[in-house]
């Protein structure tokens, strides 16, 4: 379908590099996802400890 865009370009190596980039992006995305999850969980625990330390104002 897109072969006319890559005339004179080795298509096999392009597919290989594309697959490599996709796997790298997937890996870094999953790492960032777990990092964000960890940060959110830590922030929630931090706020919970702060809230329990001071007298409650909201129900």
N, C-alpha and C positions, 0 to 999 in steps of 0.2 A: 504494500500500500504506500509506504513512504520511501520505497526504494529509489524513486526519482530524485529525492532530496540528497541521497548519499551516493551519487554517482562518483566513481573514482575513490570511494572510501571503502575499505574492507569491512563488509557488513558483519562478518563473524566476530571480529574483534570489537566492533561497536556493540553488538549484542552482549558480548562478554563483559565489557566495561559497564554497560548499562545495568546488567544484572548485579555486578559488583557494587555499583553505586547504590542501587536499590537496597541491597542487603546491608550496606554500611549505614544508609539512612535509617533503615528499620532498626538496626542495633542501637544507634545513637538515640533514636526516638524512644525506644523501650527504656533505655537507661535514663533519659530525661524524664520519662513518665514516672518511673519508680522514684526518682529523685524528688520530683514535684509532690508525689504522693507522700513521701517521707517527710518533706518540709511541711506540708499541710497537716499531717498527723502530729508532728512535733509542735507546730503552732497551736493546734487545737488543745493538746495536752497542756501547753504553756499557759494558754488563756484559762483553761479549767483550773489549774493550780492558782493562778492569780485571782480568779473569781472566788475560789473556796477560801483564799487567804483573807479577803476583805468581806465585810457584811454585804449580804445580797440586797440589791435594790430592785432588780426586775424579777418578776415571778417566774 
